[in-house]
Amino acid sequence: MGGESRYEIAQNAYMKIVLHALKHKSSAVNAVLLGRVSPTNDVVEITDSVPLFHSHLGLLPQLEISLILIEEHYAAKGVNIVGYFHANERFDDYELSGVAKNVGDHIYRYFPQAAILLLDNKKLEALPKGKDRSPVMQLYTRDSSKNWKLAGGEGSSQLVIKEPSANAVLLDHISTEKWQDVVDFDDHLDDISKDWLNPELFK
């Protein structure tokens, strides 16, 4: 069902997960994507993201707690979990991990157009050298045989950033080391005064 869905990610949701990955460059990191299906054109609008973990990504208790808290918070706003973001530990690793597929499968049960976004380190590294406006991530959706497949050739036309200048803004944040301010669930579980909603991040 999700094979030909189109996805549009808001600038802040996009930058938050890329900055989270940059904060923990030597670790695998993950996040969930929040949004809704547009009533007018069936595009999945990813309006926000919540960075999850940078250690022990596969630990179920923490994952389940975080998903429940996130679902409860966003349900009141009419927004649901629509996908999952993953960055692999190794720079050159473009395989979708078992953890990513498992979390993706879980989200798919509730949201059949669920997407998995995988960080593309080569595109991220090349950002300062060019004017690329496409997301620095690969889009995976579930096909009819229930396998996660890379969408399209590059998946580029099916996934767009809502604001065309997002990569330029992202580069500004990278130059000021904005990633240091990103709070994920790992940080919150260590110190509950740290807010996983990151309300001040782009103020």
Secondary structure by P-SEA (a helix, b strand, c coil): ccccbbbbbcaaaaaaaaaaaaaccccccbbbbbbbccccccccccccccccccccccccaaaaaaaaaaaaaaccccccccbbbbbccccccccccaaaaaaaaaaaaccccbbbbbbcaaaaaaccccccccccbbbbbbccccccccccccccccccccccaaaaaaaaaaaaccccccccaaaaaaccccccccccccc
